[in-house]
Amino acid sequence: MSERINARLSRPLAEFVERMVGEDGLYETPSEYVRDLIRRDMERREGQIVQDAILSGYRDLAAGRVFASSGDFNADMAMLDRKETDGWQ
């Protein structure tokens, strides 16, 4: 199922879209261009979430907030909770 979105553009934005669409542009229709912009934004935001998680893990490692995994997810999560509660001491 698809939804319709209408947007008003200022003249400079509309002129830019016109240059991006058609025979000389990269896209066949304005809708195709907008869909591509939205997809790229989604990918960028998802990538930022991953990057933030990696950075958070690195900061934990640098601060010594690590422990050996038991291989059991539930046990590891319980250990993580205990470590957080005890202030990693």
Biopython code that builds the backbone (N, CA, C, O; Angstrom):
import numpy as np
from Bio.PDB.StructureBuilder import StructureBuilder

atoms = [
    (1, "MET", "N", (0.843, -1.177, 0.000)),
    (1, "MET", "CA", (0.000, 0.000, 0.000)),
    (1, "MET", "C", (0.886, 1.236, 0.000)),
    (1, "MET", "O", (1.895, 1.281, 0.704)),
    (2, "SER", "N", (0.526, 2.205, -0.759)),
    (2, "SER", "CA", (1.310, 3.434, -0.816)),
    (2, "SER", "C", (0.472, 4.614, -0.345)),
    (2, "SER", "O", (-0.758, 4.596, -0.387)),
    (3, "GLU", "N", (1.172, 5.620, 0.096)),
    (3, "GLU", "CA", (0.543, 6.851, 0.556)),
    (3, "GLU", "C", (0.941, 7.979, -0.382)),
    (3, "GLU", "O", (2.020, 7.956, -0.973)),
    (4, "ARG", "N", (0.083, 8.944, -0.512)),
    (4, "ARG", "CA", (0.386, 10.117, -1.331)),
    (4, "ARG", "C", (0.794, 11.249, -0.404)),
    (4, "ARG", "O", (0.154, 11.497, 0.617)),
    (5, "ILE", "N", (1.866, 11.928, -0.775)),
    (5, "ILE", "CA", (2.338, 13.084, -0.025)),
    (5, "ILE", "C", (2.441, 14.252, -0.992)),
    (5, "ILE", "O", (3.039, 14.132, -2.061)),
    (6, "ASN", "N", (1.863, 15.366, -0.618)),
    (6, "ASN", "CA", (1.976, 16.589, -1.418)),
    (6, "ASN", "C", (2.854, 17.570, -0.660)),
    (6, "ASN", "O", (2.755, 17.688, 0.562)),
    (7, "ALA", "N", (3.708, 18.268, -1.381)),
    (7, "ALA", "CA", (4.586, 19.238, -0.730)),
    (7, "ALA", "C", (4.701, 20.479, -1.593)),
    (7, "ALA", "O", (4.784, 20.395, -2.819)),
    (8, "ARG", "N", (4.705, 21.619, -0.947)),
    (8, "ARG", "CA", (4.957, 22.876, -1.641)),
    (8, "ARG", "C", (6.442, 23.138, -1.593)),
    (8, "ARG", "O", (7.083, 22.944, -0.560)),
    (9, "LEU", "N", (6.998, 23.583, -2.723)),
    (9, "LEU", "CA", (8.415, 23.899, -2.792)),
    (9, "LEU", "C", (8.597, 25.362, -3.157)),
    (9, "LEU", "O", (7.845, 25.918, -3.958)),
    (10, "SER", "N", (9.599, 25.968, -2.561)),
    (10, "SER", "CA", (9.936, 27.328, -2.968)),
    (10, "SER", "C", (10.461, 27.268, -4.406)),
    (10, "SER", "O", (10.826, 26.199, -4.896)),
    (11, "ARG", "N", (10.494, 28.401, -5.063)),
    (11, "ARG", "CA", (10.958, 28.435, -6.457)),
    (11, "ARG", "C", (12.366, 27.837, -6.603)),
    (11, "ARG", "O", (12.575, 27.028, -7.508)),
    (12, "PRO", "N", (13.344, 28.200, -5.750)),
    (12, "PRO", "CA", (14.677, 27.610, -5.919)),
    (12, "PRO", "C", (14.684, 26.084, -5.778)),
    (12, "PRO", "O", (15.390, 25.391, -6.511)),
    (13, "LEU", "N", (13.900, 25.572, -4.836)),
    (13, "LEU", "CA", (13.831, 24.118, -4.682)),
    (13, "LEU", "C", (13.156, 23.470, -5.886)),
    (13, "LEU", "O", (13.623, 22.446, -6.385)),
    (14, "ALA", "N", (12.071, 24.056, -6.346)),
    (14, "ALA", "CA", (11.358, 23.511, -7.509)),
    (14, "ALA", "C", (12.255, 23.516, -8.743)),
    (14, "ALA", "O", (12.245, 22.561, -9.520)),
    (15, "GLU", "N", (13.023, 24.576, -8.928)),
    (15, "GLU", "CA", (13.935, 24.647, -10.070)),
    (15, "GLU", "C", (15.028, 23.590, -9.964)),
    (15, "GLU", "O", (15.432, 23.006, -10.970)),
    (16, "PHE", "N", (15.504, 23.347, -8.750)),
    (16, "PHE", "CA", (16.512, 22.307, -8.560)),
    (16, "PHE", "C", (15.938, 20.937, -8.907)),
    (16, "PHE", "O", (16.583, 20.148, -9.597)),
    (17, "VAL", "N", (14.725, 20.654, -8.427)),
    (17, "VAL", "CA", (14.078, 19.375, -8.742)),
    (17, "VAL", "C", (13.910, 19.237, -10.249)),
    (17, "VAL", "O", (14.144, 18.161, -10.800)),
    (18, "GLU", "N", (13.516, 20.294, -10.913)),
    (18, "GLU", "CA", (13.358, 20.253, -12.372)),
    (18, "GLU", "C", (14.670, 19.876, -13.061)),
    (18, "GLU", "O", (14.668, 19.137, -14.046)),
    (19, "ARG", "N", (15.792, 20.386, -12.540)),
    (19, "ARG", "CA", (17.088, 20.049, -13.135)),
    (19, "ARG", "C", (17.456, 18.585, -12.883)),
    (19, "ARG", "O", (18.175, 17.981, -13.679)),
    (20, "MET", "N", (16.970, 18.020, -11.789)),
    (20, "MET", "CA", (17.291, 16.637, -11.437)),
    (20, "MET", "C", (16.422, 15.619, -12.177)),
    (20, "MET", "O", (16.726, 14.427, -12.183)),
    (21, "VAL", "N", (15.336, 16.096, -12.803)),
    (21, "VAL", "CA", (14.337, 15.218, -13.417)),
    (21, "VAL", "C", (14.275, 15.459, -14.926)),
    (21, "VAL", "O", (14.516, 16.566, -15.409)),
    (22, "GLY", "N", (13.950, 14.414, -15.638)),
    (22, "GLY", "CA", (13.731, 14.552, -17.078)),
    (22, "GLY", "C", (14.901, 14.051, -17.899)),
    (22, "GLY", "O", (15.772, 13.346, -17.390)),
    (23, "GLU", "N", (14.918, 14.418, -19.172)),
    (23, "GLU", "CA", (15.925, 13.926, -20.110)),
    (23, "GLU", "C", (17.351, 14.215, -19.660)),
    (23, "GLU", "O", (18.227, 13.363, -19.811)),
    (24, "ASP", "N", (17.596, 15.385, -19.118)),
    (24, "ASP", "CA", (18.944, 15.757, -18.711)),
    (24, "ASP", "C", (19.229, 15.452, -17.237)),
    (24, "ASP", "O", (20.351, 15.656, -16.773)),
    (25, "GLY", "N", (18.241, 14.974, -16.509)),
    (25, "GLY", "CA", (18.404, 14.725, -15.084)),
    (25, "GLY", "C", (18.731, 13.280, -14.767)),
    (25, "GLY", "O", (18.845, 12.442, -15.662)),
    (26, "LEU", "N", (18.877, 13.003, -13.502)),
    (26, "LEU", "CA", (19.189, 11.658, -13.033)),
    (26, "LEU", "C", (17.938, 10.812, -12.793)),
    (26, "LEU", "O", (18.024, 9.588, -12.701)),
    (27, "TYR", "N", (16.792, 11.455, -12.695)),
    (27, "TYR", "CA", (15.546, 10.775, -12.349)),
    (27, "TYR", "C", (14.506, 11.039, -13.425)),
    (27, "TYR", "O", (14.529, 12.073, -14.092)),
    (28, "GLU", "N", (13.592, 10.083, -13.581)),
    (28, "GLU", "CA", (12.547, 10.251, -14.593)),
    (28, "GLU", "C", (11.392, 11.111, -14.106)),
    (28, "GLU", "O", (10.769, 11.824, -14.892)),
    (29, "THR", "N", (11.105, 11.043, -12.797)),
    (29, "THR", "CA", (9.982, 11.807, -12.244)),
    (29, "THR", "C", (10.382, 12.433, -10.906)),
    (29, "THR", "O", (11.308, 11.954, -10.252)),
    (30, "PRO", "N", (9.695, 13.495, -10.499)),
    (30, "PRO", "CA", (9.954, 14.056, -9.169)),
    (30, "PRO", "C", (9.700, 13.027, -8.062)),
    (30, "PRO", "O", (10.412, 13.004, -7.058)),
    (31, "SER", "N", (8.694, 12.185, -8.246)),
    (31, "SER", "CA", (8.396, 11.170, -7.232)),
    (31, "SER", "C", (9.560, 10.207, -7.052)),
    (31, "SER", "O", (9.900, 9.835, -5.929)),
    (32, "GLU", "N", (10.168, 9.806, -8.161)),
    (32, "GLU", "CA", (11.321, 8.904, -8.084)),
    (32, "GLU", "C", (12.454, 9.571, -7.300)),
    (32, "GLU", "O", (13.114, 8.931, -6.481)),
    (33, "TYR", "N", (12.669, 10.851, -7.560)),
    (33, "TYR", "CA", (13.713, 11.600, -6.867)),
    (33, "TYR", "C", (13.423, 11.670, -5.368)),
    (33, "TYR", "O", (14.316, 11.426, -4.557)),
    (34, "VAL", "N", (12.208, 11.996, -4.998)),
    (34, "VAL", "CA", (11.842, 12.108, -3.582)),
    (34, "VAL", "C", (11.980, 10.758, -2.888)),
    (34, "VAL", "O", (12.491, 10.690, -1.770)),
    (35, "ARG", "N", (11.530, 9.678, -3.539)),
    (35, "ARG", "CA", (11.670, 8.343, -2.933)),
    (35, "ARG", "C", (13.139, 8.009, -2.685)),
    (35, "ARG", "O", (13.485, 7.453, -1.642)),
    (36, "ASP", "N", (14.006, 8.348, -3.646)),
    (36, "ASP", "CA", (15.430, 8.081, -3.484)),
    (36, "ASP", "C", (16.012, 8.893, -2.327)),
    (36, "ASP", "O", (16.817, 8.376, -1.552)),
    (37, "LEU", "N", (15.615, 10.151, -2.209)),
    (37, "LEU", "CA", (16.084, 10.982, -1.091)),
    (37, "LEU", "C", (15.672, 10.385, 0.251)),
    (37, "LEU", "O", (16.463, 10.353, 1.193)),
    (38, "ILE", "N", (14.440, 9.917, 0.330)),
    (38, "ILE", "CA", (13.949, 9.334, 1.583)),
    (38, "ILE", "C", (14.711, 8.052, 1.903)),
    (38, "ILE", "O", (15.112, 7.840, 3.047)),
    (39, "ARG", "N", (14.915, 7.199, 0.905)),
    (39, "ARG", "CA", (15.677, 5.961, 1.129)),
    (39, "ARG", "C", (17.088, 6.263, 1.622)),
    (39, "ARG", "O", (17.570, 5.628, 2.560)),
    (40, "ARG", "N", (17.747, 7.224, 0.996)),
    (40, "ARG", "CA", (19.107, 7.587, 1.408)),
    (40, "ARG", "C", (19.126, 8.120, 2.835)),
    (40, "ARG", "O", (20.044, 7.815, 3.597)),
    (41, "ASP", "N", (18.129, 8.909, 3.201)),
    (41, "ASP", "CA", (18.052, 9.427, 4.558)),
    (41, "ASP", "C", (17.845, 8.294, 5.551)),
    (41, "ASP", "O", (18.456, 8.288, 6.620)),
    (42, "MET", "N", (16.997, 7.342, 5.213)),
    (42, "MET", "CA", (16.779, 6.179, 6.081)),
    (42, "MET", "C", (18.083, 5.415, 6.285)),
    (42, "MET", "O", (18.425, 5.056, 7.412)),
    (43, "GLU", "N", (18.808, 5.166, 5.202)),
    (43, "GLU", "CA", (20.076, 4.443, 5.295)),
    (43, "GLU", "C", (21.085, 5.214, 6.139)),
    (43, "GLU", "O", (21.797, 4.625, 6.952)),
    (44, "ARG", "N", (21.146, 6.516, 5.948)),
    (44, "ARG", "CA", (22.082, 7.340, 6.715)),
    (44, "ARG", "C", (21.757, 7.285, 8.209)),
    (44, "ARG", "O", (22.646, 7.152, 9.050)),
    (45, "ARG", "N", (20.471, 7.390, 8.515)),
    (45, "ARG", "CA", (20.073, 7.365, 9.929)),
    (45, "ARG", "C", (20.331, 6.003, 10.555)),
    (45, "ARG", "O", (20.794, 5.923, 11.693)),
    (46, "GLU", "N", (20.036, 4.936, 9.829)),
    (46, "GLU", "CA", (20.303, 3.590, 10.349)),
    (46, "GLU", "C", (21.798, 3.388, 10.544)),
    (46, "GLU", "O", (22.224, 2.776, 11.523)),
    (47, "GLY", "N", (22.589, 3.899, 9.615)),
    (47, "GLY", "CA", (24.043, 3.822, 9.752)),
    (47, "GLY", "C", (24.536, 4.589, 10.958)),
    (47, "GLY", "O", (25.486, 4.164, 11.615)),
    (48, "GLN", "N", (23.908, 5.713, 11.262)),
    (48, "GLN", "CA", (24.298, 6.510, 12.426)),
    (48, "GLN", "C", (24.003, 5.753, 13.709)),
    (48, "GLN", "O", (24.775, 5.832, 14.664)),
    (49, "ILE", "N", (22.903, 5.023, 13.746)),
    (49, "ILE", "CA", (22.564, 4.227, 14.933)),
    (49, "ILE", "C", (23.636, 3.172, 15.172)),
    (49, "ILE", "O", (24.072, 2.969, 16.305)),
    (50, "VAL", "N", (24.059, 2.501, 14.106)),
    (50, "VAL", "CA", (25.107, 1.486, 14.221)),
    (50, "VAL", "C", (26.417, 2.133, 14.667)),
    (50, "VAL", "O", (27.100, 1.615, 15.550)),
    (51, "GLN", "N", (26.764, 3.261, 14.057)),
    (51, "GLN", "CA", (27.996, 3.957, 14.413)),
    (51, "GLN", "C", (27.969, 4.378, 15.879)),
    (51, "GLN", "O", (28.979, 4.249, 16.571)),
    (52, "ASP", "N", (26.843, 4.874, 16.363)),
    (52, "ASP", "CA", (26.721, 5.278, 17.767)),
    (52, "ASP", "C", (26.892, 4.074, 18.693)),
    (52, "ASP", "O", (27.523, 4.189, 19.744)),
    (53, "ALA", "N", (26.335, 2.919, 18.313)),
    (53, "ALA", "CA", (26.459, 1.712, 19.132)),
    (53, "ALA", "C", (27.911, 1.250, 19.190)),
    (53, "ALA", "O", (28.392, 0.847, 20.249)),
    (54, "ILE", "N", (28.608, 1.307, 18.059)),
    (54, "ILE", "CA", (30.017, 0.921, 18.040)),
    (54, "ILE", "C", (30.837, 1.856, 18.921)),
    (54, "ILE", "O", (31.688, 1.406, 19.688)),
    (55, "LEU", "N", (30.581, 3.156, 18.810)),
    (55, "LEU", "CA", (31.295, 4.134, 19.625)),
    (55, "LEU", "C", (31.022, 3.918, 21.113)),
    (55, "LEU", "O", (31.930, 4.035, 21.935)),
    (56, "SER", "N", (29.790, 3.606, 21.455)),
    (56, "SER", "CA", (29.438, 3.334, 22.850)),
    (56, "SER", "C", (30.204, 2.109, 23.361)),
    (56, "SER", "O", (30.715, 2.110, 24.481)),
    (57, "GLY", "N", (30.277, 1.069, 22.528)),
    (57, "GLY", "CA", (31.034, -0.123, 22.918)),
    (57, "GLY", "C", (32.511, 0.179, 23.089)),
    (57, "GLY", "O", (33.149, -0.327, 24.013)),
    (58, "TYR", "N", (33.057, 1.000, 22.208)),
    (58, "TYR", "CA", (34.466, 1.390, 22.319)),
    (58, "TYR", "C", (34.711, 2.155, 23.617)),
    (58, "TYR", "O", (35.709, 1.929, 24.300)),
    (59, "ARG", "N", (33.802, 3.053, 23.949)),
    (59, "ARG", "CA", (33.951, 3.815, 25.202)),
    (59, "ARG", "C", (33.893, 2.892, 26.416)),
    (59, "ARG", "O", (34.638, 3.079, 27.377)),
    (60, "ASP", "N", (32.998, 1.886, 26.373)),
    (60, "ASP", "CA", (32.941, 0.906, 27.453)),
    (60, "ASP", "C", (34.266, 0.156, 27.578)),
    (60, "ASP", "O", (34.785, -0.037, 28.677)),
    (61, "LEU", "N", (34.800, -0.262, 26.432)),
    (61, "LEU", "CA", (36.073, -0.979, 26.426)),
    (61, "LEU", "C", (37.190, -0.102, 26.995)),
    (61, "LEU", "O", (37.974, -0.560, 27.826)),
    (62, "ALA", "N", (37.263, 1.144, 26.555)),
    (62, "ALA", "CA", (38.305, 2.056, 27.022)),
    (62, "ALA", "C", (38.187, 2.333, 28.518)),
    (62, "ALA", "O", (39.191, 2.580, 29.186)),
    (63, "ALA", "N", (36.969, 2.293, 29.042)),
    (63, "ALA", "CA", (36.748, 2.559, 30.468)),
    (63, "ALA", "C", (36.843, 1.287, 31.318)),
    (63, "ALA", "O", (36.665, 1.335, 32.535)),
    (64, "GLY", "N", (37.123, 0.149, 30.669)),
    (64, "GLY", "CA", (37.262, -1.098, 31.416)),
    (64, "GLY", "C", (35.950, -1.771, 31.746)),
    (64, "GLY", "O", (35.914, -2.672, 32.584)),
    (65, "ARG", "N", (34.876, -1.358, 31.111)),
    (65, "ARG", "CA", (33.574, -1.962, 31.376)),
    (65, "ARG", "C", (33.379, -3.164, 30.442)),
    (65, "ARG", "O", (32.599, -3.120, 29.490)),
    (66, "VAL", "N", (34.117, -4.237, 30.750)),
    (66, "VAL", "CA", (34.075, -5.456, 29.938)),
    (66, "VAL", "C", (34.027, -6.676, 30.847)),
    (66, "VAL", "O", (34.418, -6.607, 32.012)),
    (67, "PHE", "N", (33.553, -7.776, 30.317)),
    (67, "PHE", "CA", (33.615, -9.057, 31.010)),
    (67, "PHE", "C", (33.585, -10.165, 29.964)),
    (67, "PHE", "O", (33.107, -9.964, 28.847)),
    (68, "ALA", "N", (34.087, -11.309, 30.328)),
    (68, "ALA", "CA", (34.134, -12.447, 29.408)),
    (68, "ALA", "C", (32.731, -13.018, 29.250)),
    (68, "ALA", "O", (32.028, -13.244, 30.235)),
    (69, "SER", "N", (32.338, -13.245, 28.022)),
    (69, "SER", "CA", (31.025, -13.823, 27.749)),
    (69, "SER", "C", (31.010, -15.290, 28.151)),
    (69, "SER", "O", (31.989, -16.012, 27.962)),
    (70, "SER", "N", (29.892, -15.712, 28.705)),
    (70, "SER", "CA", (29.723, -17.115, 29.069)),
    (70, "SER", "C", (29.237, -17.933, 27.873)),
    (70, "SER", "O", (29.257, -19.164, 27.895)),
    (71, "GLY", "N", (28.801, -17.226, 26.834)),
    (71, "GLY", "CA", (28.214, -17.914, 25.687)),
    (71, "GLY", "C", (26.711, -18.075, 25.824)),
    (71, "GLY", "O", (26.044, -18.515, 24.889)),
    (72, "ASP", "N", (26.184, -17.725, 26.967)),
    (72, "ASP", "CA", (24.738, -17.809, 27.234)),
    (72, "ASP", "C", (24.212, -16.378, 27.318)),
    (72, "ASP", "O", (24.550, -15.637, 28.241)),
    (73, "PHE", "N", (23.388, -16.000, 26.355)),
    (73, "PHE", "CA", (22.901, -14.621, 26.284)),
    (73, "PHE", "C", (22.223, -14.189, 27.579)),
    (73, "PHE", "O", (22.521, -13.116, 28.104)),
    (74, "ASN", "N", (21.318, -15.009, 28.099)),
    (74, "ASN", "CA", (20.585, -14.629, 29.314)),
    (74, "ASN", "C", (21.519, -14.471, 30.506)),
    (74, "ASN", "O", (21.362, -13.544, 31.300)),
    (75, "ALA", "N", (22.480, -15.363, 30.635)),
    (75, "ALA", "CA", (23.449, -15.255, 31.735)),
    (75, "ALA", "C", (24.293, -13.995, 31.569)),
    (75, "ALA", "O", (24.570, -13.292, 32.541)),
    (76, "ASP", "N", (24.699, -13.715, 30.334)),
    (76, "ASP", "CA", (25.491, -12.505, 30.089)),
    (76, "ASP", "C", (24.695, -11.243, 30.402)),
    (76, "ASP", "O", (25.246, -10.291, 30.954)),
    (77, "MET", "N", (23.423, -11.220, 30.064)),
    (77, "MET", "CA", (22.594, -10.045, 30.365)),
    (77, "MET", "C", (22.420, -9.883, 31.874)),
    (77, "MET", "O", (22.395, -8.761, 32.378)),
    (78, "ALA", "N", (22.300, -11.000, 32.596)),
    (78, "ALA", "CA", (22.213, -10.930, 34.060)),
    (78, "ALA", "C", (23.527, -10.388, 34.635)),
    (78, "ALA", "O", (23.518, -9.567, 35.553)),
    (79, "MET", "N", (24.660, -10.856, 34.085)),
    (79, "MET", "CA", (25.964, -10.359, 34.539)),
    (79, "MET", "C", (26.092, -8.861, 34.246)),
    (79, "MET", "O", (26.571, -8.101, 35.087)),
    (80, "LEU", "N", (25.670, -8.446, 33.069)),
    (80, "LEU", "CA", (25.712, -7.029, 32.705)),
    (80, "LEU", "C", (24.883, -6.203, 33.683)),
    (80, "LEU", "O", (25.325, -5.146, 34.133)),
    (81, "ASP", "N", (23.686, -6.678, 34.014)),
    (81, "ASP", "CA", (22.848, -5.966, 34.992)),
    (81, "ASP", "C", (23.557, -5.851, 36.339)),
    (81, "ASP", "O", (23.537, -4.790, 36.962)),
    (82, "ARG", "N", (24.187, -6.947, 36.793)),
    (82, "ARG", "CA", (24.910, -6.912, 38.082)),
    (82, "ARG", "C", (26.065, -5.909, 38.011)),
    (82, "ARG", "O", (26.269, -5.127, 38.939)),
    (83, "LYS", "N", (26.807, -5.933, 36.925)),
    (83, "LYS", "CA", (27.938, -5.013, 36.770)),
    (83, "LYS", "C", (27.457, -3.562, 36.771)),
    (83, "LYS", "O", (28.069, -2.704, 37.407)),
    (84, "GLU", "N", (26.365, -3.288, 36.061)),
    (84, "GLU", "CA", (25.817, -1.924, 36.033)),
    (84, "GLU", "C", (25.380, -1.496, 37.429)),
    (84, "GLU", "O", (25.657, -0.376, 37.858)),
    (85, "THR", "N", (24.694, -2.394, 38.136)),
    (85, "THR", "CA", (24.214, -2.097, 39.491)),
    (85, "THR", "C", (25.379, -1.809, 40.444)),
    (85, "THR", "O", (25.303, -0.914, 41.286)),
    (86, "ASP", "N", (26.463, -2.591, 40.292)),
    (86, "ASP", "CA", (27.634, -2.448, 41.178)),
    (86, "ASP", "C", (28.594, -1.350, 40.716)),
    (86, "ASP", "O", (29.648, -1.155, 41.322)),
    (87, "GLY", "N", (28.240, -0.637, 39.654)),
    (87, "GLY", "CA", (29.119, 0.417, 39.150)),
    (87, "GLY", "C", (30.405, -0.109, 38.539)),
    (87, "GLY", "O", (31.426, 0.577, 38.546)),
    (88, "TRP", "N", (30.360, -1.322, 38.013)),
    (88, "TRP", "CA", (31.493, -1.963, 37.339)),
    (88, "TRP", "C", (32.685, -2.164, 38.275)),
    (88, "TRP", "O", (33.841, -2.055, 37.866)),
    (89, "GLN", "N", (32.375, -2.464, 39.552)),
    (89, "GLN", "CA", (33.450, -2.734, 40.511)),
    (89, "GLN", "C", (33.490, -4.178, 40.885)),
    (89, "GLN", "O", (34.334, -4.586, 41.683)),
]
sb = StructureBuilder()
sb.init_structure("model")
sb.init_model(0)
sb.init_chain("A")
sb.init_seg("    ")
for serial, (resi, resn, name, xyz) in enumerate(atoms, 1):
    if name == "N":
        sb.init_residue(resn, " ", resi, " ")
    sb.init_atom(name, np.array(xyz, "f"), 0.0, 1.0, " ", f" {name:<3s}", serial, name[0])
structure = sb.get_structure()
